[in-house]
Amino acid sequence: MNLLHISDMHFGPRHWQGSSELLLEKLNSYATDIVINTGDITTDALGMEFEAAGKFLSLIDCQHIVSIPGNHDKRNMRSAEYFNQYIDNVEVIRPLDREKCSKKNIFLDDNVNGIKEHFTDINFLKNIVIDGVSFLVVCLDSSELYEDNGLVDSEMLRTVSRAIDKASYDQIILLNHHPILDTDSDPLFNSRTVIQFVIKHNIEYFFCGHSHQLSMMRSTDLYHKHSFTQYKNGSLSSVNTPDDTNMFLYFENFGSAEMIIHVVRAIVENESLKFRVEIIIPK
Ligand SMILES: [Fe+2]
């Protein structure tokens, strides 16, 4: 199974001036079973930004594309509506007990005019079968409306946990916009809670973006005897990012002993794009 990881496209004013066509050509040159997209799809969560991003995603040659929102995608009270309209019409998981939700603006005032979707958190599961192996992709929403810091709602985590317990799968991976092992000036406040969730469900692979800087880190919890790897991608196409951190990751033979990771950096050069590929063999 081959996995392609993209993040932080930032359609809108922070999107680069590089060629989408050349980038798509490069992305489509990799044989991919599942694409994962870990958020900041837009810059200001405007409808036109979601629409442009949706068009770009639809041109990626892969049947299974899983996208989650980032903090930039939640700068608009219509975020959930636009995400479902332009990115993916996902089956959002609703909290077991609405009263126990503590994230700010997780429910918008029902009197807000014209908002179809008043529940703003986008957590969901996707079960994708590749060559007879079922992959459960767990998608958490670590962003809060109008904030850049991260927060995963504890009641939502409990609800998602219940849904995972009921699911059957061979392999499980977790997508979250904010990292949990390293961070930047806009951190995920309750990363410890998410780490407990990772341990509980014996998740080995965690994918994120947010800081626009590549890191691949493996944690070992000596007490719980659990290890997991965090893959934090750079940006795919942000103008606010130095050229060498615009990139995507391609995991050949994902999760197997033969896994090879391709770090593909994209550098804008006049009208063209230059790609620099590094191969990482995890030990
Ligand atoms: Fe970003």
Boltz pocket constraint, residues with backbone or C-beta under 6 A from the ligand:
constraints:
  - pocket:
      binder: B
      contacts: [[A, 8], [A, 10], [A, 39], [A, 40], [A, 70], [A, 72], [A, 210], [A, 211], [A, 212]]
      max_distance: 6.0
